[in-house]
């Protein structure tokens, strides 16, 4: 049983996999598709972060692959449809780095409003420029949060603790925290002294902030983006920062991001009122350790028991294991008659079903069975022969 971890995933994950009996190979960087196709052969579990593309060709190169883990929030680099078609579970961690991102957002709000970064840059250049011009306390200012999920709501709590007024806009109906107030997108643009973006990677959010949105913002406002690079038109943002329409910006994500140590290019480079960071919003030791622990635990549990709760692509199935039972998992297309076909096969072999659970999600169905006899090769072959079967597996094995 082989685990391949890319992109310098926390050693906590490697340790958990090794304790569970896996052979682990960890690499610091991402791999291009051709390299990954060679490397992934024979792998049961694959772990990546935000750089590696998991394509259908990569999945086809690893027929033993049971699950792919995104040791981050975003799963947009993983072909989830292709994973589902092959019965491969995809897991991520939507929680563990939210505090790290929220803290960075608040720190950057204070740095921008106090013009700290600009003052520091001047002083590094040998210029002493002590001035209060354009420097403000955050207390009493209005913070607009676009995207009020796990990160945005934590930013809301922290901002209120500092005395800021908070308004927010979200496409979903969400409960306000503290004294935060939901408003329309336009009202948020027009009334906020600082706007921070915490939206997801859906393509509907592409160019969410462009020329029109920036023009609608208050004169002298600041913009923070720690969500996705394609959310903001960086050319338009640079123009309005240079013109003085916006007082400052902090950007952590970019439309094109190089590998570590690579050359970085952006129209925002060199602007004195812009804080640029290399996609480090969730990059704290605490966050990476928590993510490593969380995602690896989910993947180990899925490998051993078939528990697919929190998978981003499979139906959510969970069945408590009873000692002495023999478990099998059946992933199939969501069409009528599958359970009857499985049950008939078991009944013909005089196998008793002690427990079973089924769930569906879009085109897929997923059933977990506990039966009173072990699954031999003949039984597994009959189950795989059921029409519309995607994958049949027993705990601790990667059979498909």
C-alpha positions as CSV (number, residue, x, y, z in Angstrom):
1,X,0.0,0.0,0.0
2,X,1.7,3.1,-1.3
3,X,1.0,6.8,-0.4
4,X,2.5,9.6,-2.6
5,X,2.5,13.1,-1.0
6,X,3.5,16.1,-3.1
7,X,4.1,19.8,-2.4
8,X,5.7,19.6,1.0
9,X,2.6,18.3,2.9
10,X,3.0,18.3,6.7
11,X,5.0,15.5,8.1
12,X,2.0,14.8,10.4
13,X,0.2,13.3,7.4
14,X,3.2,11.0,6.5
15,X,3.5,9.9,10.1
16,X,-0.2,9.0,10.3
17,X,-0.1,7.0,7.0
18,X,3.0,5.1,8.2
19,X,1.4,4.3,11.5
20,X,-1.6,2.9,9.5
21,X,0.8,0.6,7.6
22,X,1.4,2.5,4.4
23,X,4.7,3.0,2.6
24,X,5.0,6.8,2.2
25,X,6.9,8.8,-0.4
26,X,7.0,12.6,0.2
27,X,8.2,15.2,-2.4
28,X,8.6,18.9,-1.8
29,X,7.4,20.2,-5.1
30,X,4.5,19.7,-7.5
31,X,4.8,17.5,-10.6
32,X,3.7,18.2,-14.2
33,X,1.3,15.7,-15.7
34,X,3.9,13.6,-17.5
35,X,6.1,13.3,-14.4
36,X,3.1,12.5,-12.2
37,X,1.8,9.8,-14.5
38,X,5.1,8.0,-14.1
39,X,5.3,8.6,-10.3
40,X,1.8,7.7,-9.4
41,X,1.8,4.1,-10.7
42,X,1.1,1.6,-7.9
43,X,-0.2,4.3,-5.6
44,X,-3.2,3.7,-3.4
45,X,-3.5,7.2,-1.9
46,X,-2.3,10.5,-3.5
47,X,-2.0,13.8,-1.6
48,X,-1.5,17.2,-3.1
49,X,-2.0,20.9,-2.3
50,X,-2.9,23.8,-4.6
51,X,-0.4,23.4,-7.5
52,X,-0.7,19.9,-8.8
53,X,-3.3,19.1,-11.5
54,X,-5.0,15.7,-11.1
55,X,-6.2,14.9,-14.6
56,X,-8.1,11.9,-16.0
57,X,-4.8,10.7,-17.5
58,X,-3.1,10.8,-14.1
59,X,-6.0,8.8,-12.6
60,X,-5.8,6.2,-15.4
61,X,-2.1,5.7,-14.7
62,X,-3.0,4.5,-11.2
63,X,-5.7,1.8,-11.3
64,X,-5.1,1.0,-7.6
65,X,-5.8,4.6,-6.6
66,X,-8.5,4.7,-3.9
67,X,-8.5,8.4,-2.9
68,X,-7.0,11.8,-3.7
69,X,-6.5,14.3,-0.9
70,X,-6.3,18.0,-1.3
71,X,-4.4,19.1,1.8
72,X,-6.0,22.6,1.5
73,X,-9.5,24.0,0.9
74,X,-9.6,24.2,-2.9
75,X,-10.2,21.1,-5.1
76,X,-10.4,22.9,-8.4
77,X,-7.1,21.4,-9.6
78,X,-8.6,17.9,-9.3
79,X,-10.8,16.4,-12.0
80,X,-13.6,15.4,-9.7
81,X,-15.9,14.1,-12.4
82,X,-13.2,11.8,-13.7
83,X,-12.5,10.7,-10.1
84,X,-16.1,9.8,-9.6
85,X,-16.3,7.8,-12.8
86,X,-13.4,5.7,-11.5
87,X,-14.8,5.3,-8.0
88,X,-12.0,7.4,-6.4
89,X,-12.9,9.5,-3.3
90,X,-11.7,13.1,-3.2
91,X,-11.2,14.7,0.3
92,X,-10.1,18.1,1.4
93,X,-10.1,20.2,4.6
94,X,-12.4,23.2,4.5
95,X,-11.8,24.2,8.1
96,X,-8.3,24.0,9.4
97,X,-6.6,27.0,7.8
98,X,-9.5,29.4,8.2
99,X,-8.1,31.0,11.3
100,X,-4.7,31.5,9.7
101,X,-6.3,33.3,6.7
102,X,-8.6,35.3,9.0
103,X,-5.7,36.5,11.1
104,X,-3.7,37.5,8.0
105,X,-6.6,39.5,6.7
106,X,-7.0,41.4,9.9
107,X,-3.2,42.1,10.1
108,X,-3.2,43.4,6.6
109,X,-6.2,45.6,7.3
110,X,-4.3,47.3,10.1
111,X,-1.1,47.6,8.1
112,X,-3.0,49.2,5.2
113,X,-4.9,51.6,7.3
114,X,-1.8,52.7,9.2
115,X,0.3,52.8,5.9
116,X,2.8,50.6,7.8
117,X,4.1,48.8,4.8
118,X,4.7,52.0,2.9
119,X,6.5,53.5,5.8
120,X,8.6,50.4,6.3
121,X,9.6,50.4,2.7
122,X,10.7,54.0,2.8
123,X,12.7,53.5,5.9
124,X,14.5,50.4,4.4
125,X,15.4,52.8,1.6
126,X,16.9,55.2,4.0
127,X,14.1,57.8,4.2
128,X,12.7,58.8,7.6
129,X,9.2,60.1,6.9
130,X,7.2,60.3,10.2
131,X,3.7,61.5,9.3
132,X,0.1,60.8,10.3
133,X,-1.3,61.8,6.9
134,X,-3.5,59.0,5.6
135,X,-3.0,56.9,8.7
136,X,-6.2,55.7,10.5
137,X,-7.3,53.5,13.3
138,X,-9.6,50.7,12.3
139,X,-12.0,51.3,15.1
140,X,-15.1,52.8,13.8
141,X,-14.4,52.0,10.1
142,X,-16.7,49.8,8.1
143,X,-15.4,46.5,6.9
144,X,-17.2,44.8,3.9
145,X,-16.8,41.0,3.7
146,X,-17.7,39.4,0.4
147,X,-18.2,35.7,1.1
148,X,-19.4,35.0,4.7
149,X,-18.3,31.4,5.1
150,X,-15.8,29.7,7.4
151,X,-13.2,32.4,6.8
152,X,-15.3,35.4,6.3
153,X,-17.3,34.8,9.5
154,X,-14.1,34.6,11.5
155,X,-12.9,37.8,10.0
156,X,-16.2,39.3,11.1
157,X,-15.7,38.3,14.7
158,X,-12.1,39.6,14.8
159,X,-13.1,42.9,13.2
160,X,-15.9,43.5,15.6
161,X,-13.5,42.8,18.5
162,X,-11.4,45.7,17.2
163,X,-14.4,48.0,17.0
164,X,-15.1,47.9,13.3
165,X,-18.6,48.0,11.8
166,X,-19.1,44.9,9.7
167,X,-21.4,44.4,6.7
168,X,-21.3,41.3,4.5
169,X,-22.6,39.9,1.3
170,X,-23.0,36.2,0.4
171,X,-25.0,34.4,-2.3
172,X,-26.3,32.0,0.3
173,X,-28.5,32.8,3.2
174,X,-26.1,32.7,6.2
175,X,-26.5,33.7,9.8
176,X,-24.8,37.0,10.8
177,X,-22.3,36.8,13.6
178,X,-22.4,39.4,16.4
179,X,-23.6,42.8,15.0
180,X,-22.6,42.1,11.4
181,X,-25.3,43.1,8.9
182,X,-26.1,41.5,5.5
183,X,-26.3,44.0,2.7
184,X,-26.6,44.0,-1.1
185,X,-23.3,43.8,-3.1
186,X,-23.7,47.3,-4.3
187,X,-24.3,48.7,-0.8
188,X,-21.2,46.9,0.4
189,X,-19.2,48.5,-2.3
190,X,-20.5,52.0,-1.7
191,X,-20.2,52.0,2.1
192,X,-17.1,50.0,3.1
193,X,-13.8,51.5,4.0
194,X,-12.1,48.2,3.6
195,X,-13.4,45.2,1.5
196,X,-12.0,41.7,2.0
197,X,-12.8,38.9,-0.4
198,X,-13.4,35.3,0.8
199,X,-15.3,33.6,-2.0
200,X,-14.7,30.1,-3.4
201,X,-13.2,29.0,-6.6
202,X,-16.4,28.6,-8.7
203,X,-16.0,30.0,-12.2
204,X,-19.0,32.3,-11.5
205,X,-16.6,34.3,-9.3
206,X,-14.2,35.0,-12.1
207,X,-13.6,38.7,-12.5
208,X,-16.0,39.4,-9.6
209,X,-14.0,42.5,-9.0
210,X,-13.3,44.5,-12.1
211,X,-13.4,48.1,-13.4
212,X,-17.1,48.7,-12.5
213,X,-16.9,47.3,-9.0
214,X,-13.7,49.3,-8.2
215,X,-15.3,52.5,-9.5
216,X,-18.3,51.9,-7.2
217,X,-16.1,51.6,-4.1
218,X,-15.6,54.6,-1.8
219,X,-12.8,56.9,-2.7
220,X,-9.8,56.0,-0.5
221,X,-11.0,52.5,0.3
222,X,-8.8,49.5,0.5
223,X,-9.2,46.0,-1.0
224,X,-7.9,42.7,0.3
225,X,-8.0,39.4,-1.7
226,X,-7.0,36.2,0.0
227,X,-9.4,34.0,-2.0
228,X,-8.6,33.2,-5.6
229,X,-6.4,35.0,-8.1
230,X,-9.0,35.2,-10.9
231,X,-11.5,37.0,-8.7
232,X,-9.9,40.4,-9.2
233,X,-8.9,42.2,-12.4
234,X,-5.3,43.1,-11.5
235,X,-4.8,45.5,-14.4
236,X,-7.9,47.5,-13.3
237,X,-6.8,47.3,-9.6
238,X,-3.3,48.6,-10.5
239,X,-4.8,51.6,-12.4
240,X,-7.0,52.6,-9.6
241,X,-4.3,52.3,-7.0
242,X,-2.0,54.5,-9.1
243,X,-4.8,57.1,-9.6
244,X,-5.5,57.3,-5.9
245,X,-9.1,56.0,-6.2
246,X,-8.1,53.3,-3.8
247,X,-5.7,54.0,-0.9
248,X,-4.2,50.5,-0.8
249,X,-4.6,46.8,-1.4
250,X,-3.3,43.5,-0.1
251,X,-3.1,40.5,-2.5
252,X,-2.2,37.0,-1.6
253,X,-3.4,35.1,-4.7
254,X,-2.8,35.7,-8.4
255,X,-4.1,34.5,-11.8
256,X,-0.8,32.9,-12.6
257,X,1.4,31.7,-9.7
258,X,4.9,30.3,-10.3
259,X,6.6,27.5,-8.4
260,X,8.5,28.3,-5.3
261,X,11.6,30.3,-6.3
262,X,10.2,31.1,-9.8
263,X,9.9,34.5,-11.4
264,X,6.8,36.5,-10.4
265,X,5.2,39.1,-12.7
266,X,2.2,41.3,-11.9
267,X,1.0,44.8,-12.7
268,X,0.9,45.3,-8.9
269,X,4.6,44.9,-8.4
270,X,6.4,48.1,-7.2
271,X,3.3,49.9,-6.1
272,X,4.1,51.4,-2.6
273,X,0.6,51.0,-1.3
274,X,0.2,47.3,-2.1
275,X,1.1,44.4,0.1
276,X,2.0,41.3,-2.0
277,X,2.3,37.9,-0.4
278,X,3.0,34.5,-2.3
279,X,-0.3,32.6,-1.5
280,X,0.5,32.2,2.2
281,X,-2.9,32.9,3.7
282,X,-3.2,29.4,5.1
283,X,0.6,28.7,5.4
284,X,1.1,28.6,9.1
285,X,2.7,25.6,10.9
286,X,-0.5,25.2,12.9
287,X,-2.7,25.2,9.9
288,X,-0.6,22.8,7.9
289,X,-0.3,20.4,10.8
290,X,-4.0,20.4,11.4
291,X,-4.7,19.9,7.7
292,X,-2.2,17.1,7.5
293,X,-3.9,15.4,10.4
294,X,-7.5,16.0,9.2
295,X,-7.2,14.9,5.6
296,X,-5.0,11.9,6.2
297,X,-7.4,10.7,8.9
298,X,-10.3,10.9,6.5
299,X,-8.4,9.1,3.8
300,X,-7.3,6.3,6.1
301,X,-10.8,5.9,7.4
302,X,-12.2,5.7,3.8
303,X,-9.5,3.1,2.8
304,X,-10.2,0.9,5.9
305,X,-14.0,1.2,6.4
306,X,-15.4,2.9,3.3
307,X,-16.6,5.9,5.3
308,X,-17.1,8.6,2.7
309,X,-18.4,11.4,5.0
310,X,-16.9,14.8,4.0
311,X,-15.9,13.5,0.5
312,X,-16.3,16.3,-2.1
313,X,-17.4,13.9,-4.9
314,X,-18.8,10.6,-3.6
315,X,-22.2,10.0,-1.9
316,X,-21.8,10.3,1.9
317,X,-22.0,6.9,3.4
318,X,-21.1,5.8,6.9
319,X,-21.7,2.5,8.6
320,X,-20.5,1.7,12.1
321,X,-18.3,-1.4,12.0
322,X,-19.3,-4.4,14.2
323,X,-16.4,-6.8,15.1
324,X,-16.7,-10.1,13.3
325,X,-18.5,-8.6,10.3
326,X,-17.1,-8.7,6.8
327,X,-17.4,-5.5,4.9
328,X,-17.7,-4.7,1.2
329,X,-18.2,-1.4,-0.7
330,X,-20.0,-1.1,-4.0
331,X,-19.9,2.2,-6.1
332,X,-22.2,2.2,-9.0
333,X,-24.2,4.4,-11.4
334,X,-27.4,5.7,-9.9
335,X,-29.9,3.6,-11.7
336,X,-32.7,1.4,-10.5
337,X,-32.1,-2.3,-9.6
338,X,-28.5,-2.2,-8.3
339,X,-29.3,-3.1,-4.7
340,X,-31.6,-5.9,-5.8
341,X,-28.9,-7.4,-8.1
342,X,-26.3,-7.2,-5.2
343,X,-28.8,-8.7,-2.7
344,X,-29.7,-11.6,-5.1
345,X,-26.0,-12.5,-5.5
346,X,-25.5,-12.6,-1.8
347,X,-28.7,-14.6,-1.3
348,X,-27.8,-17.1,-3.9
349,X,-24.5,-17.8,-2.0
350,X,-26.5,-18.0,1.3
351,X,-24.7,-14.9,2.6
352,X,-26.6,-13.0,5.3
353,X,-26.6,-9.1,5.2
354,X,-26.1,-7.9,8.8
355,X,-26.1,-4.2,8.0
356,X,-26.2,-2.1,4.9
357,X,-26.4,1.6,4.0
358,X,-26.9,3.4,0.6
359,X,-26.7,6.9,-0.5
360,X,-26.7,8.6,-3.9
361,X,-25.1,11.8,-5.2
362,X,-25.9,12.9,-8.8
363,X,-24.9,10.1,-11.2
364,X,-23.4,7.9,-8.4
365,X,-24.7,5.5,-5.9
366,X,-22.7,4.0,-3.0
367,X,-23.6,1.1,-0.8
368,X,-21.7,-0.4,2.2
369,X,-22.5,-3.9,3.3
370,X,-21.6,-5.9,6.4
371,X,-22.1,-9.6,5.7
372,X,-21.5,-12.8,7.7
373,X,-18.8,-14.3,5.4
374,X,-15.6,-13.2,3.9
375,X,-15.5,-11.8,0.3
376,X,-13.7,-14.4,-1.8
377,X,-12.5,-13.7,-5.4
378,X,-15.5,-15.4,-6.9
379,X,-18.0,-13.2,-5.0
380,X,-16.1,-10.1,-5.9
381,X,-16.1,-11.1,-9.5
382,X,-19.8,-11.5,-9.5
383,X,-20.4,-8.2,-7.8
384,X,-18.1,-6.4,-10.3
385,X,-20.1,-8.0,-13.1
386,X,-23.3,-6.3,-12.0
387,X,-24.3,-3.9,-14.8
388,X,-23.5,-0.2,-14.0
389,X,-20.9,-1.1,-11.4
390,X,-18.1,1.4,-11.0
391,X,-16.0,-0.1,-8.3
392,X,-16.1,-2.9,-5.7
393,X,-13.7,-2.8,-2.8
394,X,-13.1,-4.5,0.5
395,X,-11.4,-2.8,3.5
396,X,-7.7,-2.3,3.3
397,X,-7.5,-3.2,-0.4
398,X,-7.5,-1.1,-3.5
399,X,-9.4,-3.6,-5.8
400,X,-11.5,-2.0,-8.4
